[in-house]
Amino acid sequence: MNLWIPTSAVIMGGLALAKVGYNTYLRFIAPLLAILVVLIAGFLMLGALMN
């Protein structure tokens, strides 16, 4: 959650120092978040099936 919620001071501070807009950052991070959601769902399904 800390990767995309704008209340994370580290993310917002880093974006401000790099002069990167929040919308640009979201477009960059969205594919990574999608991959993580798919992987986490897969691991949860695998764990549920093995239990």
C-alpha distance matrix in Angstrom:
0.0 3.8 5.4 6.0 6.2 9.7 10.2 9.2 12.9 12.9 11.4 13.6 16.5 16.4 16.5 19.3 21.2 21.1 22.0 19.5 18.6 15.1 16.4 17.5 14.3 12.6 15.6 15.3 11.7 12.1 14.4 12.3 9.5 12.5 14.1 11.3 11.3 15.1 15.3 13.4 15.5 18.5 18.1 17.7 20.8 22.7 22.1 23.3 26.3 27.3 27.2
3.8 0.0 3.8 5.6 5.5 8.0 8.1 6.0 9.4 9.1 7.9 10.5 13.0 13.0 13.5 16.2 17.9 18.1 19.3 17.2 16.7 13.6 15.6 16.5 13.0 12.3 15.6 14.9 11.6 13.1 15.5 13.2 11.2 14.7 16.0 13.4 14.2 17.9 17.8 16.2 18.7 21.4 20.8 20.8 24.0 25.5 24.9 26.4 29.4 30.1 30.1
5.4 3.8 0.0 3.8 6.2 8.4 10.0 7.9 10.8 9.6 7.2 10.1 12.7 11.8 11.8 15.0 16.6 16.0 17.2 14.7 14.5 11.5 13.1 13.4 9.8 9.2 12.2 11.1 7.9 9.8 12.2 9.9 8.5 12.2 13.5 11.5 12.9 16.3 16.4 15.5 18.1 20.5 20.4 20.9 23.8 25.2 25.1 26.8 29.4 30.3 30.7
6.0 5.6 3.8 0.0 3.8 6.2 8.8 8.2 11.3 11.2 8.2 9.7 13.1 12.7 11.7 14.6 17.0 16.4 16.7 13.9 12.7 9.2 10.4 11.7 8.6 7.0 10.5 10.6 7.8 8.7 12.0 10.9 8.8 12.0 14.3 12.8 13.3 16.8 17.7 16.9 18.8 21.6 22.0 22.1 24.7 26.6 26.7 27.9 30.6 31.8 32.2
6.2 5.5 6.2 3.8 0.0 3.8 5.6 6.3 9.7 10.8 8.6 9.3 12.8 13.5 12.7 14.8 17.5 17.7 17.8 15.4 13.9 10.3 12.0 14.0 11.3 9.8 13.5 14.1 11.5 12.2 15.6 14.5 12.1 15.1 17.5 15.7 15.7 19.3 20.3 18.8 20.6 23.7 23.8 23.4 26.2 28.3 28.0 28.9 31.9 33.2 33.1
9.7 8.0 8.4 6.2 3.8 0.0 3.8 5.5 7.7 9.5 7.3 6.4 10.1 11.5 10.3 11.8 14.8 15.4 15.1 13.2 11.5 8.3 10.8 13.0 10.7 10.2 14.0 14.6 12.9 14.1 17.6 16.8 15.0 18.0 20.4 18.9 19.2 22.8 23.7 22.5 24.3 27.3 27.5 27.2 30.0 32.0 31.8 32.7 35.7 36.9 36.9
10.2 8.1 10.0 8.8 5.6 3.8 0.0 3.8 6.0 8.8 8.2 7.4 10.2 12.4 12.3 13.2 15.9 17.2 17.2 16.0 14.7 11.8 14.6 16.6 14.2 13.9 17.7 18.0 15.9 17.3 20.7 19.4 17.4 20.6 22.7 20.7 20.9 24.6 25.2 23.5 25.5 28.6 28.3 27.8 30.9 32.9 32.1 33.1 36.3 37.3 36.9
9.2 6.0 7.9 8.2 6.3 5.5 3.8 0.0 3.8 5.5 5.5 6.3 8.5 10.1 10.9 12.3 14.3 15.6 16.4 15.3 14.8 12.2 15.2 16.5 13.4 13.7 17.4 16.9 14.7 16.7 19.6 17.8 16.2 19.8 21.3 19.1 20.0 23.6 23.7 22.2 24.6 27.4 26.8 26.7 29.9 31.5 30.7 32.1 35.2 35.9 35.7
12.9 9.4 10.8 11.3 9.7 7.7 6.0 3.8 0.0 3.8 5.5 5.2 5.7 8.3 9.8 10.3 11.9 13.9 14.9 14.6 14.7 12.9 16.4 17.4 14.5 15.7 19.2 18.5 16.8 19.3 22.2 20.3 19.2 22.8 24.2 22.2 23.4 26.9 26.8 25.5 28.1 30.7 30.0 30.1 33.4 34.8 34.0 35.5 38.6 39.1 39.0
12.9 9.1 9.6 11.2 10.8 9.5 8.8 5.5 3.8 0.0 3.8 5.6 5.2 6.0 8.5 9.8 10.5 12.0 13.9 13.5 14.5 13.0 16.5 16.6 13.4 15.1 18.3 16.9 15.2 18.2 20.6 18.4 17.9 21.7 22.6 20.6 22.3 25.7 25.2 24.2 27.2 29.4 28.6 29.2 32.5 33.5 32.9 34.8 37.7 37.9 38.1
11.4 7.9 7.2 8.2 8.6 7.3 8.2 5.5 5.5 3.8 0.0 3.8 5.5 5.2 6.1 8.6 9.9 10.5 11.9 10.7 11.3 9.5 12.8 12.9 9.7 11.3 14.5 13.3 11.8 14.7 17.3 15.5 15.1 18.7 19.9 18.4 20.0 23.3 23.3 22.6 25.3 27.6 27.3 27.9 30.9 32.2 31.9 33.7 36.4 37.0 37.4
13.6 10.5 10.1 9.7 9.3 6.4 7.4 6.3 5.2 5.6 3.8 0.0 3.8 5.5 5.1 6.1 8.6 9.9 10.2 9.5 9.6 8.1 11.8 12.5 10.1 11.8 15.1 14.6 13.8 16.4 19.4 18.2 17.6 21.0 22.7 21.4 22.7 26.0 26.3 25.6 28.0 30.6 30.4 30.8 33.8 35.3 35.1 36.6 39.4 40.2 40.5
16.5 13.0 12.7 13.1 12.8 10.1 10.2 8.5 5.7 5.2 5.5 3.8 0.0 3.8 5.4 5.1 6.2 8.6 9.7 10.3 11.4 11.0 14.8 14.8 12.6 15.0 17.9 16.9 16.3 19.3 22.0 20.5 20.4 23.9 25.2 23.8 25.5 28.7 28.7 28.1 30.8 33.1 32.7 33.3 36.4 37.6 37.3 39.1 41.8 42.4 42.6
16.4 13.0 11.8 12.7 13.5 11.5 12.4 10.1 8.3 6.0 5.2 5.5 3.8 0.0 3.8 5.4 5.1 6.1 8.4 8.6 10.7 10.7 14.1 13.2 10.7 13.6 16.1 14.4 14.2 17.6 19.8 18.2 18.7 22.2 23.1 22.0 24.1 27.1 26.9 26.7 29.5 31.5 31.2 32.2 35.2 36.2 36.1 38.1 40.7 41.1 41.7
16.5 13.5 11.8 11.7 12.7 10.3 12.3 10.9 9.8 8.5 6.1 5.1 5.4 3.8 0.0 3.8 5.5 5.1 5.8 5.1 6.9 7.3 10.6 9.8 7.9 11.1 13.4 12.3 12.6 15.7 18.2 17.4 17.8 21.0 22.4 21.8 23.5 26.4 26.8 26.8 29.3 31.4 31.5 32.4 35.2 36.5 36.6 38.4 40.9 41.7 42.4
19.3 16.2 15.0 14.6 14.8 11.8 13.2 12.3 10.3 9.8 8.6 6.1 5.1 5.4 3.8 0.0 3.8 5.4 4.9 6.4 7.8 9.0 12.5 12.2 11.1 14.1 16.4 15.7 16.2 19.2 21.8 21.1 21.4 24.6 26.1 25.4 27.1 30.0 30.4 30.3 32.8 35.0 35.1 35.8 38.7 40.0 40.1 41.8 44.4 45.1 45.7
21.2 17.9 16.6 17.0 17.5 14.8 15.9 14.3 11.9 10.5 9.9 8.6 6.2 5.1 5.5 3.8 0.0 3.8 5.5 7.9 10.6 12.1 15.4 14.3 13.0 16.4 18.3 17.0 17.7 21.0 23.2 22.1 22.9 26.2 27.2 26.5 28.6 31.4 31.5 31.5 34.2 36.2 36.1 37.1 40.0 41.0 41.1 43.1 45.6 46.1 46.8
21.1 18.1 16.0 16.4 17.7 15.4 17.2 15.6 13.9 12.0 10.5 9.9 8.6 6.1 5.1 5.4 3.8 0.0 3.8 5.5 9.0 11.0 13.7 11.7 10.8 14.5 15.8 14.2 15.4 18.8 20.7 19.9 21.2 24.2 25.1 24.9 27.1 29.6 29.8 30.2 32.9 34.6 34.8 36.1 38.7 39.7 40.1 42.1 44.4 45.0 45.9
22.0 19.3 17.2 16.7 17.8 15.1 17.2 16.4 14.9 13.9 11.9 10.2 9.7 8.4 5.8 4.9 5.5 3.8 0.0 3.8 6.5 9.5 11.9 10.4 10.5 14.0 15.2 14.4 16.1 19.0 21.3 21.1 22.0 24.8 26.2 26.2 28.1 30.6 31.2 31.6 34.0 35.9 36.4 37.5 40.0 41.3 41.7 43.5 45.8 46.7 47.6
19.5 17.2 14.7 13.9 15.4 13.2 16.0 15.3 14.6 13.5 10.7 9.5 10.3 8.6 5.1 6.4 7.9 5.5 3.8 0.0 3.8 6.5 8.5 6.7 6.9 10.4 11.4 10.8 12.6 15.3 17.6 17.7 18.6 21.2 22.8 23.0 24.7 27.2 28.0 28.5 30.7 32.7 33.3 34.4 36.8 38.1 38.8 40.5 42.7 43.7 44.7
18.6 16.7 14.5 12.7 13.9 11.5 14.7 14.8 14.7 14.5 11.3 9.6 11.4 10.7 6.9 7.8 10.6 9.0 6.5 3.8 0.0 3.8 5.5 5.2 6.3 8.8 10.1 10.8 12.4 14.4 17.2 17.8 18.1 20.4 22.5 22.8 23.9 26.6 27.8 28.1 29.9 32.2 33.1 33.9 36.1 37.8 38.5 39.8 42.1 43.4 44.3
15.1 13.6 11.5 9.2 10.3 8.3 11.8 12.2 12.9 13.0 9.5 8.1 11.0 10.7 7.3 9.0 12.1 11.0 9.5 6.5 3.8 0.0 3.8 5.4 5.0 6.2 8.7 9.8 10.4 12.0 15.3 15.7 15.3 17.8 20.2 20.1 20.9 23.8 25.1 25.1 26.8 29.3 30.2 30.7 33.0 34.9 35.4 36.6 39.0 40.4 41.1
16.4 15.6 13.1 10.4 12.0 10.8 14.6 15.2 16.4 16.5 12.8 11.8 14.8 14.1 10.6 12.5 15.4 13.7 11.9 8.5 5.5 3.8 0.0 3.8 5.4 5.1 6.3 8.7 9.9 10.5 13.7 15.0 14.7 16.5 19.2 19.7 20.2 22.7 24.5 24.9 26.1 28.5 29.9 30.4 32.3 34.3 35.2 36.2 38.4 40.1 41.0
17.5 16.5 13.4 11.7 14.0 13.0 16.6 16.5 17.4 16.6 12.9 12.5 14.8 13.2 9.8 12.2 14.3 11.7 10.4 6.7 5.2 5.4 3.8 0.0 3.8 5.5 5.2 6.3 8.8 10.1 12.6 13.9 14.5 16.3 18.4 19.3 20.4 22.6 24.1 24.9 26.5 28.5 29.8 30.7 32.6 34.3 35.4 36.7 38.7 40.2 41.3
14.3 13.0 9.8 8.6 11.3 10.7 14.2 13.4 14.5 13.4 9.7 10.1 12.6 10.7 7.9 11.1 13.0 10.8 10.5 6.9 6.3 5.0 5.4 3.8 0.0 3.8 5.5 5.0 6.1 8.5 11.1 11.5 12.0 14.4 16.3 16.6 18.0 20.5 21.6 22.1 24.1 26.1 27.0 28.0 30.2 31.7 32.5 34.1 36.2 37.4 38.5
12.6 12.3 9.2 7.0 9.8 10.2 13.9 13.7 15.7 15.1 11.3 11.8 15.0 13.6 11.1 14.1 16.4 14.5 14.0 10.4 8.8 6.2 5.1 5.5 3.8 0.0 3.8 5.3 5.1 5.8 9.2 10.1 9.7 11.8 14.3 14.7 15.4 17.9 19.5 19.9 21.4 23.7 24.9 25.6 27.6 29.4 30.4 31.5 33.7 35.2 36.2
15.6 15.6 12.2 10.5 13.5 14.0 17.7 17.4 19.2 18.3 14.5 15.1 17.9 16.1 13.4 16.4 18.3 15.8 15.2 11.4 10.1 8.7 6.3 5.2 5.5 3.8 0.0 3.8 5.7 5.5 7.8 9.9 10.5 11.5 13.8 15.2 16.0 17.8 19.7 20.7 22.0 23.8 25.5 26.5 28.1 29.8 31.2 32.4 34.1 35.8 37.1
15.3 14.9 11.1 10.6 14.1 14.6 18.0 16.9 18.5 16.9 13.3 14.6 16.9 14.4 12.3 15.7 17.0 14.2 14.4 10.8 10.8 9.8 8.7 6.3 5.0 5.3 3.8 0.0 3.8 5.8 7.0 8.0 9.7 11.3 12.7 14.0 15.6 17.3 18.5 19.8 21.6 23.1 24.4 25.8 27.6 28.9 30.2 31.9 33.5 34.9 36.3
11.7 11.6 7.9 7.8 11.5 12.9 15.9 14.7 16.8 15.2 11.8 13.8 16.3 14.2 12.6 16.2 17.7 15.4 16.1 12.6 12.4 10.4 9.9 8.8 6.1 5.1 5.7 3.8 0.0 3.8 5.7 5.4 6.3 8.8 10.2 10.7 12.4 14.6 15.6 16.5 18.4 20.2 21.2 22.5 24.5 25.8 26.9 28.5 30.4 31.7 33.0
12.1 13.1 9.8 8.7 12.2 14.1 17.3 16.7 19.3 18.2 14.7 16.4 19.3 17.6 15.7 19.2 21.0 18.8 19.0 15.3 14.4 12.0 10.5 10.1 8.5 5.8 5.5 5.8 3.8 0.0 3.8 5.4 5.1 6.2 8.7 9.9 10.5 12.5 14.3 15.3 16.5 18.4 20.0 21.0 22.6 24.3 25.7 26.9 28.7 30.3 31.6
14.4 15.5 12.2 12.0 15.6 17.6 20.7 19.6 22.2 20.6 17.3 19.4 22.0 19.8 18.2 21.8 23.2 20.7 21.3 17.6 17.2 15.3 13.7 12.6 11.1 9.2 7.8 7.0 5.7 3.8 0.0 3.8 5.5 5.0 6.3 8.6 9.9 10.8 12.4 14.3 15.5 16.7 18.5 20.0 21.3 22.7 24.4 25.9 27.2 28.8 30.5
12.3 13.2 9.9 10.9 14.5 16.8 19.4 17.8 20.3 18.4 15.5 18.2 20.5 18.2 17.4 21.1 22.1 19.9 21.1 17.7 17.8 15.7 15.0 13.9 11.5 10.1 9.9 8.0 5.4 5.4 3.8 0.0 3.8 5.4 5.2 6.2 8.7 10.0 10.6 12.2 14.2 15.4 16.5 18.2 20.0 21.0 22.4 24.2 25.8 27.0 28.6
9.5 11.2 8.5 8.8 12.1 15.0 17.4 16.2 19.2 17.9 15.1 17.6 20.4 18.7 17.8 21.4 22.9 21.2 22.0 18.6 18.1 15.3 14.7 14.5 12.0 9.7 10.5 9.7 6.3 5.1 5.5 3.8 0.0 3.8 5.4 5.0 6.1 8.7 9.8 10.4 12.2 14.1 15.2 16.3 18.2 19.8 20.8 22.3 24.2 25.6 26.8
12.5 14.7 12.2 12.0 15.1 18.0 20.6 19.8 22.8 21.7 18.7 21.0 23.9 22.2 21.0 24.6 26.2 24.2 24.8 21.2 20.4 17.8 16.5 16.3 14.4 11.8 11.5 11.3 8.8 6.2 5.0 5.4 3.8 0.0 3.8 5.4 5.1 6.3 8.7 10.0 10.7 12.4 14.4 15.4 16.6 18.4 20.0 21.2 22.7 24.5 26.0
14.1 16.0 13.5 14.3 17.5 20.4 22.7 21.3 24.2 22.6 19.9 22.7 25.2 23.1 22.4 26.1 27.2 25.1 26.2 22.8 22.5 20.2 19.2 18.4 16.3 14.3 13.8 12.7 10.2 8.7 6.3 5.2 5.4 3.8 0.0 3.8 5.5 5.2 6.2 8.6 10.0 10.6 12.4 14.3 15.5 16.5 18.3 20.0 21.2 22.6 24.5
11.3 13.4 11.5 12.8 15.7 18.9 20.7 19.1 22.2 20.6 18.4 21.4 23.8 22.0 21.8 25.4 26.5 24.9 26.2 23.0 22.8 20.1 19.7 19.3 16.6 14.7 15.2 14.0 10.7 9.9 8.6 6.2 5.0 5.4 3.8 0.0 3.8 5.5 5.1 6.0 8.4 9.7 10.5 12.1 14.1 15.2 16.3 18.1 19.8 21.0 22.4
11.3 14.2 12.9 13.3 15.7 19.2 20.9 20.0 23.4 22.3 20.0 22.7 25.5 24.1 23.5 27.1 28.6 27.1 28.1 24.7 23.9 20.9 20.2 20.4 18.0 15.4 16.0 15.6 12.4 10.5 9.9 8.7 6.1 5.1 5.5 3.8 0.0 3.8 5.5 5.2 6.1 8.5 10.0 10.5 12.2 14.2 15.3 16.4 18.3 20.0 21.2
15.1 17.9 16.3 16.8 19.3 22.8 24.6 23.6 26.9 25.7 23.3 26.0 28.7 27.1 26.4 30.0 31.4 29.6 30.6 27.2 26.6 23.8 22.7 22.6 20.5 17.9 17.8 17.3 14.6 12.5 10.8 10.0 8.7 6.3 5.2 5.5 3.8 0.0 3.8 5.6 5.2 6.1 8.7 9.9 10.6 12.2 14.2 15.3 16.5 18.4 20.1
15.3 17.8 16.4 17.7 20.3 23.7 25.2 23.7 26.8 25.2 23.3 26.3 28.7 26.9 26.8 30.4 31.5 29.8 31.2 28.0 27.8 25.1 24.5 24.1 21.6 19.5 19.7 18.5 15.6 14.3 12.4 10.6 9.8 8.7 6.2 5.1 5.5 3.8 0.0 3.8 5.5 5.1 6.2 8.6 9.9 10.5 12.2 14.2 15.3 16.5 18.4
13.4 16.2 15.5 16.9 18.8 22.5 23.5 22.2 25.5 24.2 22.6 25.6 28.1 26.7 26.8 30.3 31.5 30.2 31.6 28.5 28.1 25.1 24.9 24.9 22.1 19.9 20.7 19.8 16.5 15.3 14.3 12.2 10.4 10.0 8.6 6.0 5.2 5.6 3.8 0.0 3.8 5.4 5.1 6.1 8.6 9.8 10.5 12.2 14.2 15.3 16.5
15.5 18.7 18.1 18.8 20.6 24.3 25.5 24.6 28.1 27.2 25.3 28.0 30.8 29.5 29.3 32.8 34.2 32.9 34.0 30.7 29.9 26.8 26.1 26.5 24.1 21.4 22.0 21.6 18.4 16.5 15.5 14.2 12.2 10.7 10.0 8.4 6.1 5.2 5.5 3.8 0.0 3.8 5.5 5.1 6.2 8.6 9.8 10.5 12.3 14.3 15.4
18.5 21.4 20.5 21.6 23.7 27.3 28.6 27.4 30.7 29.4 27.6 30.6 33.1 31.5 31.4 35.0 36.2 34.6 35.9 32.7 32.2 29.3 28.5 28.5 26.1 23.7 23.8 23.1 20.2 18.4 16.7 15.4 14.1 12.4 10.6 9.7 8.5 6.1 5.1 5.4 3.8 0.0 3.8 5.4 5.1 6.1 8.6 9.8 10.6 12.3 14.3
18.1 20.8 20.4 22.0 23.8 27.5 28.3 26.8 30.0 28.6 27.3 30.4 32.7 31.2 31.5 35.1 36.1 34.8 36.4 33.3 33.1 30.2 29.9 29.8 27.0 24.9 25.5 24.4 21.2 20.0 18.5 16.5 15.2 14.4 12.4 10.5 10.0 8.7 6.2 5.1 5.5 3.8 0.0 3.8 5.4 5.0 6.1 8.5 9.8 10.5 12.3
17.7 20.8 20.9 22.1 23.4 27.2 27.8 26.7 30.1 29.2 27.9 30.8 33.3 32.2 32.4 35.8 37.1 36.1 37.5 34.4 33.9 30.7 30.4 30.7 28.0 25.6 26.5 25.8 22.5 21.0 20.0 18.2 16.3 15.4 14.3 12.1 10.5 9.9 8.6 6.1 5.1 5.4 3.8 0.0 3.8 5.4 5.1 6.1 8.6 9.9 10.6
20.8 24.0 23.8 24.7 26.2 30.0 30.9 29.9 33.4 32.5 30.9 33.8 36.4 35.2 35.2 38.7 40.0 38.7 40.0 36.8 36.1 33.0 32.3 32.6 30.2 27.6 28.1 27.6 24.5 22.6 21.3 20.0 18.2 16.6 15.5 14.1 12.2 10.6 9.9 8.6 6.2 5.1 5.4 3.8 0.0 3.8 5.4 5.0 6.1 8.6 10.0
22.7 25.5 25.2 26.6 28.3 32.0 32.9 31.5 34.8 33.5 32.2 35.3 37.6 36.2 36.5 40.0 41.0 39.7 41.3 38.1 37.8 34.9 34.3 34.3 31.7 29.4 29.8 28.9 25.8 24.3 22.7 21.0 19.8 18.4 16.5 15.2 14.2 12.2 10.5 9.8 8.6 6.1 5.0 5.4 3.8 0.0 3.8 5.5 5.2 6.2 8.7
22.1 24.9 25.1 26.7 28.0 31.8 32.1 30.7 34.0 32.9 31.9 35.1 37.3 36.1 36.6 40.1 41.1 40.1 41.7 38.8 38.5 35.4 35.2 35.4 32.5 30.4 31.2 30.2 26.9 25.7 24.4 22.4 20.8 20.0 18.3 16.3 15.3 14.2 12.2 10.5 9.8 8.6 6.1 5.1 5.4 3.8 0.0 3.8 5.4 5.2 6.2
23.3 26.4 26.8 27.9 28.9 32.7 33.1 32.1 35.5 34.8 33.7 36.6 39.1 38.1 38.4 41.8 43.1 42.1 43.5 40.5 39.8 36.6 36.2 36.7 34.1 31.5 32.4 31.9 28.5 26.9 25.9 24.2 22.3 21.2 20.0 18.1 16.4 15.3 14.2 12.2 10.5 9.8 8.5 6.1 5.0 5.5 3.8 0.0 3.8 5.5 5.3
26.3 29.4 29.4 30.6 31.9 35.7 36.3 35.2 38.6 37.7 36.4 39.4 41.8 40.7 40.9 44.4 45.6 44.4 45.8 42.7 42.1 39.0 38.4 38.7 36.2 33.7 34.1 33.5 30.4 28.7 27.2 25.8 24.2 22.7 21.2 19.8 18.3 16.5 15.3 14.2 12.3 10.6 9.8 8.6 6.1 5.2 5.4 3.8 0.0 3.8 5.5
27.3 30.1 30.3 31.8 33.2 36.9 37.3 35.9 39.1 37.9 37.0 40.2 42.4 41.1 41.7 45.1 46.1 45.0 46.7 43.7 43.4 40.4 40.1 40.2 37.4 35.2 35.8 34.9 31.7 30.3 28.8 27.0 25.6 24.5 22.6 21.0 20.0 18.4 16.5 15.3 14.3 12.3 10.5 9.9 8.6 6.2 5.2 5.5 3.8 0.0 3.8
27.2 30.1 30.7 32.2 33.1 36.9 36.9 35.7 39.0 38.1 37.4 40.5 42.6 41.7 42.4 45.7 46.8 45.9 47.6 44.7 44.3 41.1 41.0 41.3 38.5 36.2 37.1 36.3 33.0 31.6 30.5 28.6 26.8 26.0 24.5 22.4 21.2 20.1 18.4 16.5 15.4 14.3 12.3 10.6 10.0 8.7 6.2 5.3 5.5 3.8 0.0
